[in-house]
Amino acid sequence: MNFAVYKKEISELFTSLSTYLVIGVFLLTAGLFFWIIEGTFNLLDSGFADLTLFFELAPWLMVFLTAAMSMKSFSEEKKTGTLQLLLSKPIGLLNLVFNKFLSVWTVVVFTFLPTIVYYYSIRELALNPADLDLSASLTSYFGLVLLASSLSAIGVFCSLLSNNQLLSFVFAVLLSFFFYFGFEQLIQLFSFGSYDFFVENLGIKYHIDSLGKGVLDTRSLVYFGCFVALFLWICFALLSIRISYQPKKIYLNTAKILIGIILIVLVSNRFYHRFDFTKDHRFTLSNETVNMLKNTDKPIYIDVFLDGDLPAPYRKLKMETKQILEEFRAINPLITYNFINPLEDEDVSEEVVNRLIGFGLQPIQVSEQKKGKLSQSIVFPWAVASIDEQRVVNISLLTEKPFTEEDAQVSGSVEQLEYHFNTKLSQLFVKKYPSVAVLKGNGELDDLYLLNGLGALRDFYNLAPFTLDSVAKNPYKTLEDIKKYDLLFVAKPTEAFSEAEKLVLDQYLINGGKMLWSIDGVQAELDSLYNPTGQMLSLPEDLNLADFFFKYGIRINHNLIKDKYSAPIVLTSGEGEAIRYNAVPWVYSPLIIPHQNHAVTNQIEAVKLEFSSSIDTLPNPIKKTILLQSSMLAKLVGTPAVIDLSSTIANSENDDYGPGNFPVAVLLEGAFTSVYKNRVLPFPLNPFETAGKKTKMLVISDGDIFKSQLEKGKPLPLGFDKWTGNRYGNKDLLINSVNYLLDDLTALKLRSKKFQMSYLDVEKVENNGSNFQIINLLIPAISPLILFVFARFYRRRKILK
């Protein structure tokens, strides 16, 4: 390979003032949009410390940059007549074309170098610099290098079409825009049916979007390689025709090249791999999601109502949603998605809002403060997926974390996107959902207290109340009815179970039914302390279940746990306008931080208990896993006992705690043995199973763990304490427990995904933002001119020598 032409072209480009001016304009424009001008691409407005917005902006500017750098590659040669001279030299046409291309590509890649200052500036402004994802940024820069190669090939081709540089520039810009944005727009204008994904893959943008988020797809590498090879070959063919008298041979070779490229692309689409270079592998889909998508042979249409002028955090949510949908479509081309702004037409926006609310898509009111001005907007963080134009599911993109900061809420929502899409899309194909019976009739919690917690399960399971009242009259029918359910949920029973009821529950478990118990060992209620004396008597809770649990391998003790690591309660002091609310530690509300590395407790927040008891595990063949236990600084209080509000608070620091670590939630797994084996049955039963199928049961020694607080007669989110404003992980524990007991391990796995979002430090932005704006605007913009002066000085000095 002869690089004489490359050296000549590089020398001319780097000694031309116009080259440095074009580079300077590119960097100045990028700096203005990324650091100064308010809008979609402004980093400081986004609130997030990453280069994602720059990699979205750069392709728009690179189209003009590359066209300007390449416009005189062949145009100038043709205009001055030196092209004929070059063609007469023993350089080789393909070598000539490649050298022209390589010189343009080198200059364009060189243009990116000053933008490295952006990364270090963002690092200084980040809330936690360690959260920055360097590997993803490097992959995105590699994407710009590949983009530069394709645009350079287009530019060299267009330069060959005319001896007028301006026309070459215009042709290059138009053709570059078409190959970058055109195919995506074609899909919007015309429907290609099942070929939509194929058409979009022909465009550059699809492949750059993948690289821009830190994912390297081997199909993209093949695409760019074939794209550049095709355009360079066309340039070679045009030059060959110009000097050759054998056009048929050239046409034949071109046809062979096209067939070869098509075969290479087909093979690459059959055998490919995607490399996720992001630090937390956020775009690596789970095997369960991949299998679900691969097994889908019908078109899925997804409308996302996150578009338009969104507040900064929701622009991030939109971006992340789009990226995960791109990952979905990379697995299954039958998935089509569309982003919609429901408030785009102001004349009918109110009608549209009401219609969406009617479909169950509840909007949220978002307040955003910019430069001292407070603005409010309505956002619909929802998507709607459909198949066969009949089955439709609503997908919430915003994970419910009430009373938390907006950035944290959006961050949590990004982590749960795959979970929400996976579970909801699965509903389009599932014909039967697992069923959950909520036990009633033994003094369990009222539905109102369970409404929020069970509401989170309603979309994935069939929930129904179930009562054991009919056991007295027809125990056989009751047993057959309860067997139809996959899980039995018992929340804080307060009335004793009869022997017949226990036999029904026993045979349900023996036959493979699952159980979730939240049950008290002691009668004690916090509300009972709010009386003039501030005292209450705690008594053992006798539900006639001691032998029931004992046979299965556990014992719920009639005691109370006092834990120094506890949740606070709020007490009032003063009167009238002088009334004060004081949060004080309450040792009877243990705050449990799950340390067990188990699917149920993995990565959930601290769980709040109230008047819980200890659980003993007993030797038997059943596998027992302690999921929750008190802290080391805890002690047991026997019952009956008088609990005094004032003295408990006063002595909470001086009390003698330890050794603690008392179990409060135990998971039992295995083939259970009947409680009534070798005992007289409370009613005749045939067949009576003494040993059964492998199953699971989770017992938690706190009846209130899944109880929501009420506000004006309405349930608050489970785990939220309205008096302190604290949020606990009780709701996540409920969902995870049901998921695990029903073997819904996919949901558990996806819910536990955690991503580290990199935020800007608001205080640093306010205090030093203007300084960084100046630095990142001027340093990259003037660096080409400084280099130009240095290059001229060096060249002059070399000539004088």
ZIFENTA-V747369 format. One record per run of one state. SS is the DSSP state (H for helix, E for strand, C for the rest). FROM is the first residue (numbers start at 0). TO is the last residue. Records with the same first field share a line. If there is no record, write none. Layout:
SS->FROM-TO ; FROM-TO
This chain:
C->0-2 ; 14-15 ; 36-41 ; 46-46 ; 48-50 ; 70-73 ; 80-80 ; 88-91 ; 126-127 ; 131-132 ; 161-163 ; 189-191 ; 201-202 ; 212-213 ; 243-245 ; 270-272 ; 276-285 ; 294-298 ; 304-310 ; 331-333 ; 339-347 ; 358-362 ; 370-371 ; 379-380 ; 387-389 ; 396-404 ; 415-415 ; 427-433 ; 440-445 ; 455-460 ; 467-469 ; 482-485 ; 491-497 ; 510-512 ; 518-520 ; 523-524 ; 529-533 ; 540-544 ; 552-552 ; 556-557 ; 563-564 ; 573-574 ; 578-578 ; 592-605 ; 608-613 ; 617-621 ; 629-632 ; 638-639 ; 650-661 ; 673-689 ; 700-708 ; 711-712 ; 715-718 ; 720-725 ; 727-728 ; 741-743 ; 751-757 ; 760-760 ; 800-800
H->3-13 ; 16-35 ; 42-45 ; 51-69 ; 74-79 ; 81-87 ; 92-124 ; 128-130 ; 133-160 ; 164-188 ; 192-200 ; 203-211 ; 217-242 ; 246-269 ; 286-293 ; 311-330 ; 348-357 ; 405-414 ; 416-426 ; 446-454 ; 470-481 ; 498-509 ; 525-528 ; 545-551 ; 575-577 ; 644-649 ; 729-740 ; 744-750 ; 761-799
E->47-47 ; 125-125 ; 214-216 ; 273-275 ; 299-303 ; 334-338 ; 363-369 ; 372-378 ; 381-386 ; 390-395 ; 434-439 ; 461-466 ; 486-490 ; 513-517 ; 521-522 ; 534-539 ; 553-555 ; 558-562 ; 565-572 ; 579-591 ; 606-607 ; 614-616 ; 622-628 ; 633-637 ; 640-643 ; 662-672 ; 690-699 ; 709-710 ; 713-714 ; 719-719 ; 726-726 ; 758-759
